[in-house]
Amino acid sequence: MTTATEQEEILEELRAAPKFFLTTHENPDGDALGSLRAMQLVLTALGKDVLMYMSAGEFPLPHEYRHMSFDDVVREAPADLNERLVVFLDCGNIDRMPLEFLEAGSARIVNIDHHHDNTRFGDTNLIVPEAACTAQIVYQLARALGVELTKPLAEALYIGLVTDTGKFMFENTTPAAHAMAADLIAAGVHPAEIHQRLYEGLPFSRIQLLARALAAVERFDGGALTLTHLTRDDFAHSDANDSDSEGIVDHMRQVEGTLVACLIRDLIGDDGKRKVSLRATNGRVDVSLIARGFGGGGHRQAAGFTTDMQLPDLIERLRGEVAAQL
């Protein structure tokens, strides 16, 4: 089935359904949150009854996204869930938002995403790997549905776009992405204001945590793998939380000669578990393949997973996975 055919099927479902239940992946990033809010605004503009869902454990949101109001999300299944069309946004695998209440029901699932390794878990799927972000797909759907590009909608879409393209620095920054940005700016987005909300005014705890991460940087195999590790003590001494590690891996990515950047951080509330974030600097290594081998996923240049492997064993395996692709 072609992408155009998939889009027509999705548009038909969005037009026909009167009630919706929207969600995204756990630990949502800018594209997940932007796409979620944007789709809610699009469907509301069409006169639909729309609920957004995120679990209580997702709050408070990471500091950079707290300017986005999500006070209107539900945190448990509504009584009429089976009457609602369930829409997953930016979720490559349904296990990334484990909803036990969906398993017991008969709700129809629509899956809208841009991850190339999406498992196509929906009853209807719109997977566009060439899209810079899921927000770009939502933008295209909004245009096809004739929804007015209001400033709140444009800002939600822009947040998804600017975060998933790494401020328009990653290889997914296409002409279409820039054309979309131009349209959103014309609709009232102020890029400097969005940048300030997302990337400035961050708590001092982040700087302290970054300092500890930079002090622990190691390079392996001639610099092919540049890696750092944050322990629970690092978080405690910095008075930081899990979300304060956001963006640290990109500092590893900037080191000359690096093919894969890696941040390993101990999960504060889960003893023995570690979260691993991977970034590739060029097309030589597909980090999503590495992440999938550990039960995670993502994009060719940005992926991640959670593991309980001991640190020395984990590093050795990462080195082997990188070397296997070179």
C-alpha positions in Angstrom: 0.0 0.0 0.0 1.4 3.4 -0.9 1.8 6.3 1.5 -0.8 8.2 -0.4 -3.3 5.4 -0.1 -2.6 5.1 3.7 -3.1 8.8 4.1 -6.5 8.7 2.3 -7.6 5.8 4.7 -6.5 7.8 7.7 -8.2 10.9 6.5 -11.4 9.0 6.0 -11.2 7.6 9.5 -10.5 11.0 11.0 -13.5 12.6 9.2 -15.9 9.8 10.1 -15.2 9.2 13.8 -17.0 11.4 16.3 -14.9 10.6 19.3 -11.1 10.2 19.8 -8.6 9.0 22.3 -5.1 10.3 21.5 -1.8 9.2 23.0 1.9 9.0 22.3 5.0 7.1 23.6 6.2 7.0 27.2 8.8 9.6 28.2 7.5 11.9 25.5 9.9 14.2 23.6 9.1 17.4 21.7 7.8 15.7 18.6 5.5 13.4 20.7 4.1 16.3 22.7 3.9 18.6 19.8 2.1 16.0 17.6 -0.2 15.1 20.4 -1.3 18.7 21.1 -1.5 19.5 17.3 -3.7 16.5 16.6 -6.0 17.5 19.5 -6.3 21.0 18.0 -7.0 19.7 14.5 -9.7 17.3 15.6 -11.3 19.8 17.9 -11.4 22.3 15.0 -13.5 19.7 13.2 -16.0 19.5 16.0 -14.8 16.2 17.4 -14.9 15.0 21.0 -11.2 14.5 21.8 -9.4 13.2 24.8 -5.6 13.1 25.2 -4.0 10.5 27.5 -0.7 10.4 29.3 0.0 8.4 32.5 0.4 10.2 35.8 4.1 9.1 35.8 4.9 11.4 32.9 4.4 14.5 35.1 5.9 16.8 35.7 7.2 17.0 32.2 10.8 17.8 31.5 11.6 21.4 32.2 11.9 22.5 28.5 8.3 21.3 27.8 6.6 22.7 30.9 5.4 25.8 29.0 3.2 23.4 27.0 -0.1 23.1 28.9 -1.3 19.5 29.3 -3.6 20.1 32.2 -6.4 18.7 30.1 -5.0 15.2 29.5 -6.7 12.2 31.1 -4.6 9.8 33.1 -6.9 6.8 33.0 -9.1 5.1 30.5 -12.5 6.8 30.0 -15.6 4.7 30.4 -16.5 5.1 26.7 -13.0 4.0 25.4 -14.5 1.4 23.0 -16.6 4.1 21.4 -13.5 6.2 20.6 -11.0 5.9 17.8 -7.6 5.5 19.4 -4.8 7.4 17.7 -1.1 6.7 18.5 1.3 9.5 17.5 5.1 9.1 17.2 5.0 5.7 18.7 7.1 3.1 16.8 6.0 0.2 18.9 2.9 -0.2 21.0 5.1 -1.5 23.9 6.4 2.1 24.2 3.1 3.1 25.6 1.9 -0.1 27.4 -1.9 0.4 27.9 -3.3 -2.7 29.5 -6.8 -1.3 29.2 -6.5 -1.4 25.4 -5.8 -5.1 25.5 -9.1 -5.8 27.2 -11.2 -3.7 24.9 -12.2 -3.6 21.2 -11.2 0.0 20.3 -9.9 0.6 16.8 -6.3 1.8 16.7 -4.8 4.3 14.2 -1.0 4.5 14.1 0.6 7.7 12.8 4.4 7.8 12.9 7.7 8.5 11.0 10.0 5.9 12.6 11.3 3.6 9.8 11.1 0.6 12.2 7.5 1.1 13.2 5.9 -2.3 13.8 2.6 -1.2 12.1 0.6 -2.2 15.1 -2.5 -0.2 14.2 -5.7 -1.4 12.5 -4.9 1.5 10.1 -1.3 2.8 9.8 0.2 5.9 8.3 4.0 5.5 8.5 6.1 8.1 6.6 9.8 7.4 7.2 10.9 10.3 4.9 9.0 12.8 7.1 11.3 14.9 9.3 9.0 14.3 12.3 5.5 13.0 13.2 4.4 16.6 13.5 5.1 17.0 9.7 2.6 14.2 9.1 0.0 15.9 11.3 0.7 19.1 9.5 -0.1 17.4 6.2 -3.2 15.9 7.5 -4.4 19.3 8.9 -3.9 20.8 5.4 -5.8 18.0 3.8 -8.6 18.4 6.3 -8.9 22.1 5.6 -8.1 23.1 9.2 -7.0 26.7 9.7 -3.4 27.0 10.8 -3.9 28.9 14.0 -1.0 30.2 16.1 -1.5 27.5 18.9 -1.6 24.8 16.2 1.4 26.2 14.4 3.5 26.4 17.7 2.7 22.8 18.6 3.8 21.6 15.1 6.9 23.8 15.2 8.0 22.3 18.5 7.8 18.9 17.0 9.7 20.0 14.0 12.5 21.9 15.6 13.2 19.3 18.3 13.2 16.3 16.0 15.5 18.0 13.4 17.9 19.1 16.1 17.2 22.7 15.5 17.4 22.0 11.7 20.9 20.4 12.0 20.1 16.7 11.5 20.0 14.9 8.2 16.2 14.7 8.3 16.2 18.5 7.7 14.7 18.4 4.2 13.4 21.1 1.9 9.9 20.0 2.9 10.8 20.6 6.6 12.0 24.1 5.8 8.9 24.8 3.7 6.8 23.6 6.7 8.7 25.9 9.0 8.1 28.9 6.7 4.4 28.1 6.7 4.3 27.9 10.5 6.2 31.1 10.9 3.8 32.8 8.5 1.0 31.5 10.8 2.4 33.4 13.8 5.3 31.3 15.2 8.2 33.3 16.6 11.3 31.0 16.3 13.3 33.0 18.9 10.5 32.7 21.5 10.2 28.9 20.9 14.0 28.6 21.1 14.0 30.4 24.4 11.3 28.3 25.9 12.9 25.0 24.8 16.6 25.7 25.2 17.2 28.6 27.6 16.3 29.3 31.2 17.2 25.8 32.2 17.8 24.9 35.9 21.3 25.1 37.3 21.0 21.3 38.1 21.4 20.6 34.4 24.7 22.4 34.2 26.0 20.6 37.2 24.9 17.3 35.8 26.5 18.1 32.4 29.8 19.0 34.2 29.8 15.5 35.8 29.0 13.9 32.4 31.8 15.7 30.6 34.2 14.7 33.4 33.4 11.1 32.8 33.8 11.0 29.0 35.6 8.0 27.5 36.5 7.2 23.9 36.9 3.8 22.4 38.2 2.3 19.2 40.0 5.3 17.9 37.1 7.6 18.9 34.5 5.7 17.0 32.5 5.4 20.2 32.4 8.4 22.5 30.6 7.6 25.7 29.8 8.9 29.2 28.0 7.4 32.2 25.9 9.1 34.8 25.4 7.3 38.1 22.7 7.8 40.7 25.3 9.7 42.8 25.8 12.1 39.9 22.1 12.9 39.9 22.0 13.2 43.7 25.0 15.5 43.9 23.6 17.7 41.1 20.1 17.7 42.7 18.9 16.6 39.2 16.2 14.3 38.0 16.1 12.0 35.0 14.9 14.6 32.6 17.9 16.8 33.4 20.1 14.5 31.3 18.2 15.7 28.1 20.7 16.8 25.5 23.9 15.6 27.1 24.4 12.9 24.5 24.6 15.6 21.8 27.8 17.0 23.5 29.4 13.6 22.9 28.2 13.7 19.3 30.2 16.9 18.7 33.6 15.4 19.4 35.9 15.1 16.4 36.1 11.6 14.9 33.0 10.3 16.7 30.8 7.9 14.8 28.5 7.0 17.7 27.8 9.1 20.8 26.4 7.4 23.8 25.0 8.4 27.2 24.4 5.7 29.7 22.5 6.8 32.8 21.4 4.9 35.8 17.6 5.2 36.3 17.0 7.0 39.5 13.8 5.1 40.5 14.7 1.7 39.2 17.8 0.1 40.8 19.9 -1.9 38.4 18.3 -0.4 35.2 20.2 1.9 32.8 18.9 4.1 30.0 21.1 4.3 26.9 20.8 7.1 24.4 22.7 6.7 21.1 23.4 9.2 18.4 25.1 8.7 15.0 27.1 11.4 13.3 26.9 10.1 9.8 25.4 7.3 7.8 28.1 4.7 8.6 26.3 3.3 11.7 22.6 2.8 12.1 22.0 3.2 15.8 18.4 2.0 15.6 19.8 -1.5 14.7 21.8 -1.4 17.9 18.9 -0.3 20.0 16.5 -2.9 18.5 19.0 -5.6 19.5 18.5 -4.5 23.1 14.7 -4.3 22.8 14.6 -0.5 22.1 14.3 1.4 18.9 14.4 4.8 17.2 15.9 6.4 14.1 19.0 5.6 12.2 20.8 8.6 13.8 19.0 8.7 17.2 17.8 5.7 19.2 17.7 4.3 22.7 16.9 1.4 25.0 16.8 0.4 28.6 18.9 -2.5 30.0 20.0 -4.2 33.2 23.4 -5.2 31.9 26.4 -4.4 34.0 28.3 -1.4 32.8 31.5 -3.1 31.6 29.5 -5.8 29.7 27.3 -3.1 28.2 30.2 -1.1 27.0 31.9 -4.1 25.4 28.7 -5.1 23.7 28.2 -1.5 22.4 31.7 -1.5 21.0 31.1 -4.8 19.2 27.8 -3.6 17.8 29.5 -0.4 16.4 32.4 -2.4 15.0 30.1 -4.9 13.3 28.7 -2.1 11.1 32.0 -0.6 10.1 
